[in-house]
Amino acid sequence: MTHDRVAEYQKRAADAGLSSLDESRALSAVYRVSRLAEIFEHHQRTSLGYSSYTLEETEVLIVLLFGEGLNFTPKQLAEAVFVSPANMTAKLSRLESAGRVERTLNPDDRRSIVVKLTEQGHRDAVKSFRHFTAHATETLNPLTDDEIDQFSRLLTKLLIANGDGTGGTPGDSSEG
């Protein structure tokens, strides 16, 4: 590591009497996770240069890919990619116009609709997933396989402890 700006700020806060090093340890860890998420999202957004989709639209394609055979409602997709239902409607309209998804009546409840991938949407989702996987591998390359596993277990523990019952992103389990 060349420079740890967070540790520097942590020490300055302690020197200024704002908090002890122990007290600011949790804030420093949360800041690091948040900053890593921002960096990862920035790289995802900029790496989507091959695609005309937004990050959220790409995530919709990937959620549908993983849930093939399931009936996802627009509301479930909105929850899965952290957007409002109105925003999801706009994204689905764009993806539908591009021939990547189709909306049909829900066979389980004909008062609602479900979203499915088209063949082109399936190909785009697979391509995007492979791209994201390669990027994640590159991002975590400084860590050993054991460290990645440990990091993942710790993040899962924190997600669950903070109200995310799946330990992952919404929509990645069969919960309802």
Backbone hydrogen bonds, N-H to C=O, Kabsch-Sander energy under -0.5 kcal/mol:
donor,donor_aa,acceptor,acceptor_aa,energy
5,R,3,H,-0.9
8,E,4,D,-1.7
9,Y,5,R,-2.4
10,Q,6,V,-2.6
11,K,7,A,-2.3
12,R,8,E,-2.2
13,A,9,Y,-2.4
14,A,10,Q,-1.8
15,D,11,K,-2.9
16,A,12,R,-2.0
17,G,14,A,-1.5
18,L,13,A,-2.5
19,S,13,A,-1.0
24,S,20,S,-2.0
25,R,21,L,-0.5
25,R,22,D,-0.8
26,A,22,D,-0.5
28,S,24,S,-2.4
29,A,25,R,-2.1
30,V,26,A,-2.7
31,Y,27,L,-2.7
32,R,28,S,-2.2
33,V,29,A,-2.2
34,S,30,V,-2.7
35,R,31,Y,-3.0
36,L,32,R,-2.5
37,A,33,V,-2.3
38,E,34,S,-2.3
39,I,35,R,-2.6
40,F,36,L,-2.8
41,E,37,A,-2.8
42,H,38,E,-2.6
43,H,39,I,-2.4
44,Q,40,F,-2.4
45,R,41,E,-2.9
46,T,42,H,-2.8
47,S,43,H,-2.1
48,L,44,Q,-0.7
48,L,45,R,-0.8
49,G,46,T,-0.8
50,Y,47,S,-0.8
51,S,48,L,-2.6
58,T,54,T,-2.4
59,E,55,L,-2.4
60,V,56,E,-2.1
61,L,57,E,-2.0
62,I,58,T,-2.1
63,V,59,E,-2.8
64,L,60,V,-2.5
65,L,61,L,-2.0
66,F,62,I,-2.5
67,G,63,V,-1.6
68,E,65,L,-1.3
70,L,67,G,-2.9
72,F,70,L,-0.8
72,F,115,V,-0.7
77,L,73,T,-2.2
78,A,74,P,-2.5
79,E,75,K,-2.2
80,A,76,Q,-1.9
81,V,77,L,-1.7
82,F,79,E,-0.6
83,V,78,A,-2.3
88,M,84,S,-2.5
89,T,85,P,-2.2
90,A,86,A,-1.6
91,K,87,N,-2.1
92,L,88,M,-3.1
93,S,89,T,-2.2
94,R,90,A,-2.1
95,L,91,K,-2.6
96,E,92,L,-2.8
97,S,93,S,-2.5
98,A,94,R,-1.6
99,G,96,E,-1.5
100,R,95,L,-2.9
101,V,95,L,-0.8
102,E,116,K,-2.5
104,T,114,V,-2.4
106,N,109,D,-0.5
106,N,112,S,-3.0
109,D,106,N,-0.6
112,S,109,D,-2.5
114,V,104,T,-2.9
115,V,72,F,-2.5
116,K,102,E,-2.5
118,T,100,R,-2.3
122,H,118,T,-2.5
123,R,119,E,-2.2
124,D,120,Q,-2.5
125,A,121,G,-2.5
126,V,122,H,-2.4
127,K,123,R,-2.3
128,S,124,D,-2.6
129,F,125,A,-2.8
130,R,126,V,-2.4
131,H,127,K,-2.0
132,F,128,S,-3.0
133,T,129,F,-2.7
134,A,130,R,-2.2
135,H,131,H,-2.1
136,A,132,F,-2.7
137,T,133,T,-2.4
138,E,134,A,-2.2
139,T,135,H,-2.6
140,L,136,A,-2.3
141,N,138,E,-0.9
143,L,140,L,-2.2
148,I,144,T,-2.5
149,D,145,D,-2.3
150,Q,146,D,-2.4
151,F,147,E,-3.0
152,S,148,I,-2.6
153,R,149,D,-2.4
154,L,150,Q,-2.5
155,L,151,F,-2.5
156,T,152,S,-2.5
157,K,153,R,-2.4
158,L,154,L,-2.1
159,L,155,L,-2.8
160,I,156,T,-2.6
161,A,157,K,-2.2
162,N,158,L,-1.3
163,G,160,I,-1.5
164,D,159,L,-2.8
165,G,163,G,-1.1
167,G,164,D,-1.3
172,D,169,T,-1.8
